[in-house]
């Protein structure tokens, strides 16, 4: 029997991991709290721990896991910026992830956010529920003919670009490692970042969080964005400097902003805070702007994505504990 602890567990996590573990001999221990150095003692007796984006897997946490002889940290996500990989290597703890679950899920949510924000669907929905059928203030624009700037053309960015091409948009892209054959096939133009910012009507972020991409959208780059452009981020919150973003919104420089991620979302997103005041002044301010739409890191949340996350994570754990090689694409150390 494989003992595994899953942290920051939500009902959908439990449902999908239990569903796909029936024949894999895994005894899951679900914890609603997050894994950190303070809670690591709960991993005693576990072969593996399963964590998500807001678990804090720093050196102190990994040290505690190593003392408990936990051998594998299984991420049920693609991003790993919350894990100290150097410490894991030094302490002999392996780390695996789910590099791609459903890129369509995130790409499609990107389009959904843009359509909702542009056509004021969320505002119209609330009006109609109050029997207000006025159309005043609900004017949007056609996507056809607009220039879409895709920053990052990994799997998600490429699918998003292809969907936008289906709207008859012109798509320009920036990536440090461009996919030239794909771009030619789908009539996507690679360009430099500065040119993309200056010429795009809509900018969509699809890059991982690294030291190089931290605050990619900051005061300097926001000033380069054309007046009235829309910014969409379904990637990582810390790609965007929130303070600079608010300044730009106050100046009416950006036409609209749609976010599925937020710079300081840890401890806020995935939780219900409806019964008390939200102790984040910048997020509170963002929520007051009529041209800002925020969802709570839900772009991944489809049946297909949850299934793939569970299956891949379970396979990583089973392969590791049975002394078999984890798929090289999944193994981080």
C-alpha positions in Angstrom: 0.0 0.0 0.0 1.3 3.5 -0.9 0.6 6.2 1.7 0.2 9.6 0.2 -1.0 12.9 1.7 -2.8 15.5 -0.4 -2.7 19.0 0.9 -5.0 22.0 0.2 -7.6 19.4 -0.7 -10.8 20.6 -2.2 -13.9 18.5 -2.9 -13.1 18.2 -6.6 -9.5 17.0 -5.7 -10.8 14.3 -3.5 -13.4 13.2 -6.0 -11.0 12.9 -9.0 -8.0 11.4 -7.1 -10.2 8.8 -5.4 -11.8 7.9 -8.7 -8.5 7.3 -10.5 -6.8 5.5 -7.5 -9.1 2.6 -7.3 -6.7 0.2 -8.9 -3.4 1.8 -7.9 -3.1 0.7 -4.3 -2.9 4.3 -2.9 -4.2 5.2 0.5 -4.9 8.9 0.3 -4.8 11.2 3.4 -6.7 14.4 2.4 -5.8 17.6 4.3 -7.7 20.8 3.8 -4.8 22.8 5.2 -1.7 23.7 3.1 1.7 22.0 3.4 4.5 24.2 4.9 7.2 23.7 7.5 4.7 24.2 10.2 2.3 21.5 9.0 4.9 19.1 7.6 4.6 16.8 10.7 1.3 15.6 9.2 3.3 13.8 6.5 4.7 11.2 9.0 4.4 7.7 7.5 3.8 9.0 4.0 5.7 7.8 0.9 4.7 10.9 -1.0 3.0 14.3 -0.5 0.8 15.9 -3.2 0.8 19.7 -3.3 -0.7 22.6 -5.3 0.3 26.1 -6.2 -0.1 27.7 -2.8 1.6 25.1 -0.6 4.9 26.5 0.6 7.6 23.9 -0.2 10.7 25.9 0.9 13.9 24.6 2.3 12.5 24.5 5.9 9.5 22.4 4.7 11.6 20.0 2.6 14.0 19.5 5.6 11.1 18.4 7.7 9.9 16.1 5.0 13.3 14.6 4.6 13.5 13.9 8.4 10.2 12.1 8.1 11.7 10.1 5.2 9.2 11.4 2.6 10.8 10.6 -0.7 8.5 12.3 -3.3 6.8 15.7 -3.6 4.2 15.3 -6.3 2.9 18.6 -7.7 -0.6 18.4 -9.2 0.1 21.4 -11.3 2.6 22.6 -14.0 4.2 25.5 -12.1 6.9 24.8 -9.5 8.0 28.3 -8.4 6.8 27.5 -4.9 9.2 24.6 -4.5 12.9 25.0 -3.6 14.3 22.5 -6.1 17.9 23.1 -5.0 17.0 22.1 -1.4 15.1 19.1 -2.7 18.2 17.9 -4.6 20.5 18.4 -1.7 18.2 16.5 0.7 17.4 13.7 -1.7 13.7 14.4 -2.1 12.4 13.9 -5.6 10.0 16.3 -7.2 7.5 15.6 -10.0 4.8 17.6 -11.7 2.0 17.6 -14.2 3.6 19.6 -17.1 0.4 19.7 -19.2 -3.1 18.7 -18.2 -5.5 20.5 -20.5 -4.0 23.4 -22.3 -7.4 23.9 -23.9 -8.9 24.6 -20.5 -6.7 27.6 -19.8 -6.7 28.9 -23.3 -10.5 28.7 -23.5 -10.9 30.4 -20.2 -8.7 33.2 -21.5 -11.1 33.7 -24.4 -14.1 33.5 -22.0 -12.6 36.2 -19.8 -12.0 38.5 -22.8 -15.5 38.0 -24.2 -17.1 38.5 -20.8 -15.2 41.7 -20.1 -15.5 43.2 -23.6 -19.2 42.5 -24.0 -20.0 43.3 -20.4 -21.7 39.9 -20.0 -21.2 39.8 -16.2 -22.8 43.3 -15.8 -25.6 42.4 -18.1 -26.3 39.2 -16.2 -26.6 41.1 -12.9 -28.8 43.8 -14.5 -31.3 41.3 -16.0 -31.6 39.4 -12.7 -32.8 42.8 -11.3 -35.2 43.2 -14.2 -33.0 46.0 -15.7 -33.0 45.4 -19.4 -31.2 48.7 -20.4 -28.3 48.4 -22.7 -26.6 51.7 -21.7 -22.9 51.2 -20.8 -22.7 47.7 -22.4 -21.1 48.6 -25.7 -18.2 46.4 -26.7 -16.1 45.9 -29.8 -15.7 43.2 -32.5 -12.7 40.9 -32.1 -12.5 40.4 -35.8 -9.7 42.5 -37.2 -8.1 43.3 -33.9 -4.4 42.6 -33.2 -3.9 40.0 -30.4 -0.5 39.9 -28.7 0.4 36.5 -27.3 3.3 36.6 -24.8 4.6 33.0 -24.5 3.8 30.3 -27.1 4.0 27.1 -25.1 1.1 24.7 -25.4 -1.5 27.1 -23.9 -0.3 30.2 -25.7 -0.4 28.4 -29.1 -3.9 27.1 -28.5 -5.1 30.6 -27.4 -3.5 32.0 -30.6 -5.2 29.5 -32.8 -8.6 30.3 -31.2 -8.1 34.0 -31.8 -7.3 33.3 -35.4 -10.7 31.6 -35.6 -12.2 35.0 -34.6 -10.4 36.5 -37.7 -7.9 38.3 -35.5 -4.4 39.2 -36.4 -2.1 37.4 -34.0 1.4 38.5 -33.1 3.5 36.6 -30.6 6.7 36.9 -28.5 8.7 34.0 -27.1 12.4 33.5 -26.4 12.1 30.1 -28.2 9.7 30.7 -31.1 7.8 27.9 -32.8 8.4 29.0 -36.4 6.8 26.1 -38.2 3.7 26.4 -36.1 3.5 30.2 -36.6 3.7 29.7 -40.4 1.0 27.1 -40.4 -1.4 29.2 -38.4 -0.5 32.6 -39.8 1.0 33.9 -36.5 3.7 36.6 -36.7 6.5 36.6 -34.2 7.8 40.0 -33.2 9.8 41.7 -30.4 8.2 42.3 -27.1 8.3 46.1 -27.4 6.6 46.0 -30.8 3.9 43.6 -29.5 3.1 45.9 -26.6 2.9 48.9 -28.8 0.7 47.4 -31.5 -1.6 44.9 -29.8 -5.3 45.7 -29.0 -5.4 42.7 -26.6 -2.4 41.2 -24.8 -2.5 37.8 -23.3 0.1 36.3 -20.9 1.1 32.7 -21.2 4.6 32.4 -19.7 5.9 30.6 -16.6 7.0 32.5 -13.6 10.8 32.7 -13.5 13.2 35.4 -12.2 13.3 36.7 -15.8 9.5 37.0 -16.1 8.7 38.3 -12.6 6.9 41.6 -13.1 7.2 41.3 -16.8 4.2 43.7 -16.9 5.5 46.6 -14.8 5.4 50.4 -15.0 7.9 50.5 -17.9 6.1 47.9 -20.0 2.7 49.3 -19.2 3.7 52.6 -20.6 4.6 50.9 -23.9 1.1 49.4 -24.2 -1.1 51.3 -26.6 -3.9 53.4 -25.2 -7.1 51.4 -24.6 -5.6 48.0 -24.9 -6.9 45.0 -22.9 -4.6 42.9 -20.7 -5.4 39.3 -19.8 -3.4 37.1 -17.4 -4.3 33.4 -16.9 -0.7 32.4 -16.2 0.9 33.5 -13.0 0.0 36.4 -10.8 3.5 37.7 -10.2 4.0 38.3 -13.9 2.1 41.6 -13.3 3.2 44.4 -10.9 -0.2 45.1 -9.2 0.8 48.6 -8.0 1.8 49.6 -11.5 -1.3 48.0 -13.0 -3.6 50.0 -10.7 -1.7 53.2 -11.6 -2.3 52.5 -15.3 -6.0 51.8 -14.7 -6.4 55.1 -12.7 -4.9 57.0 -15.7 -7.4 55.3 -18.0 -4.5 54.0 -20.0 -5.7 50.4 -20.2 -9.1 49.7 -21.7 -9.7 46.6 -19.6 -8.0 43.9 -17.5 -9.0 40.3 -17.0 -7.2 38.3 -14.4 -7.5 34.6 -13.3 -4.4 35.0 -11.2 -3.2 37.6 -8.7 0.2 38.6 -7.4 -0.7 38.0 -3.7 -3.4 35.3 -4.2 -1.9 32.9 -1.6 -4.3 32.7 1.3 -7.1 34.4 -0.7 -7.9 32.5 -3.8 -9.5 29.0 -3.5 -11.1 30.1 -0.2 -14.4 31.6 0.9 -13.9 35.1 2.4 -17.5 36.3 2.1 -18.1 36.5 5.8 -15.3 38.9 6.6 -13.4 41.9 5.3 -10.7 41.1 2.7 -7.4 42.2 4.1 -5.8 43.1 0.8 -6.1 46.8 -0.2 -4.9 46.4 -3.7 -7.2 43.5 -4.5 -10.1 45.4 -2.9 -9.3 48.4 -5.2 -9.0 46.2 -8.3 -12.5 44.8 -7.6 -13.9 48.3 -7.7 -12.9 49.1 -11.3 -15.7 48.6 -13.8 -13.2 47.5 -16.5 -11.6 44.8 -14.4 -12.7 41.2 -14.3 -11.2 38.7 -11.8 -11.8 35.0 -11.4 -10.2 32.9 -8.7 -7.5 30.8 -10.5 -10.2 28.6 -12.1 -8.9 28.4 -15.7 -7.7 24.8 -15.1 -11.0 23.7 -13.7 -12.5 21.4 -16.3 -13.4 17.7 -16.1 -10.7 16.9 -18.6 -8.0 18.8 -16.8 -8.9 17.4 -13.4 -8.9 13.9 -14.8 -5.5 14.4 -16.4 -4.0 16.0 -13.3 -5.2 13.1 -11.1 -4.0 10.4 -13.6 -0.6 11.9 -14.2 0.0 12.6 -10.5 -1.0 9.1 -9.5 1.2 7.6 -12.2 4.2 9.7 -11.0 3.7 8.4 -7.4 3.2 4.8 -8.5 6.1 4.7 -10.8 8.4 6.3 -8.2 7.4 4.0 -5.3 7.7 1.0 -7.5 11.3 2.0 -8.4 10.3 2.7 -12.0 11.4 5.8 -13.9 9.1 8.8 -13.8 8.4 10.3 -17.3 11.4 12.7 -17.8 8.9 15.4 -18.8 7.3 15.1 -15.4 10.4 14.8 -13.2 12.0 18.0 -11.9 14.6 16.4 -9.7 
